[in-house]
Amino acid sequence: NAGVMQNPRHLVRRRGQEARLRCSPMKGHSHVYWYRQLPEEGLKFMVYLQKENIIDESGMPKERFSAEFPKEGPSILRIQQVVRGDSAAYFCASSRQGAAARGTQYFGPGTRLTVL
Amino acid sequence: AQTVTQSQPEMSVQEAETVTLSCTYDTSESDYYLFWYKQPPSRQMILVIRQEAYKQQNATENRFSVNFQKAAKSFSLKISDSQLGDAAMYFCAYRSTLQGAQKLVFGQGTRLTINP
């Protein structure tokens, strides 16, 4: 049973370019979460999505950042006009629906974004 | 808003000995989940152990156990018979049970070193 998949694992962009990070949840999981980890810090929540819906985007910067989880295909975190401060590791996690999920989120390997 | 605090930025322990990592949290909710995640140098986030707040019994997973003190809002992790592979960053995390509030709130992390 494949785990959470993220690609690319490493992404280098120049200031002003766009970054697209992809996340495929575990089979049977319909909830996706994105977190950001700055160097030497803990993970910070960005956004929580279910299929075709954004449930909680309270951690998402208001500008330049967007996320989607379409009916078909992976979840996408999109960062427009990247700046050096966007350099970080971006982690995706997924969970099953319902009480049986018991709150557990399973993480992907992360995408390390470097902005030159 | 909930907060999670890990007051030990770094800890070290001799191989085969026992170490305890501290975590405190703040919440007004009565039911919630608590987790310990491990992040080795590969940066993959690995679930170590989970505790449901309504359960009085402390969770255990092989060499890993927790001391959950609900009234004190404390959730420490004990690692017995430490092994070199336990060296990693350890993050404590909180998750609400409220619908739509399923994000994980992480502490700052504790870097654990195992001395051979």
HADDOCK unambig.tbl for C-alpha pairs under 7 A between the chains (distance, minus, plus):
assign (segid A and resid 41 and name CA) (segid B and resid 108 and name CA) 5.89 0.50 0.50
assign (segid A and resid 42 and name CA) (segid B and resid 106 and name CA) 6.22 0.50 0.50
assign (segid A and resid 42 and name CA) (segid B and resid 107 and name CA) 6.20 0.50 0.50
assign (segid A and resid 42 and name CA) (segid B and resid 108 and name CA) 4.72 0.50 0.50
assign (segid A and resid 42 and name CA) (segid B and resid 109 and name CA) 6.05 0.50 0.50
assign (segid A and resid 43 and name CA) (segid B and resid 106 and name CA) 6.13 0.50 0.50
assign (segid A and resid 45 and name CA) (segid B and resid 103 and name CA) 6.49 0.50 0.50
assign (segid A and resid 45 and name CA) (segid B and resid 104 and name CA) 6.82 0.50 0.50
assign (segid A and resid 55 and name CA) (segid B and resid 100 and name CA) 6.24 0.50 0.50
assign (segid A and resid 56 and name CA) (segid B and resid 100 and name CA) 6.83 0.50 0.50
assign (segid A and resid 103 and name CA) (segid B and resid 33 and name CA) 6.70 0.50 0.50
assign (segid A and resid 107 and name CA) (segid B and resid 45 and name CA) 5.90 0.50 0.50
assign (segid A and resid 108 and name CA) (segid B and resid 44 and name CA) 6.99 0.50 0.50
assign (segid A and resid 109 and name CA) (segid B and resid 43 and name CA) 6.98 0.50 0.50
assign (segid A and resid 109 and name CA) (segid B and resid 44 and name CA) 4.87 0.50 0.50
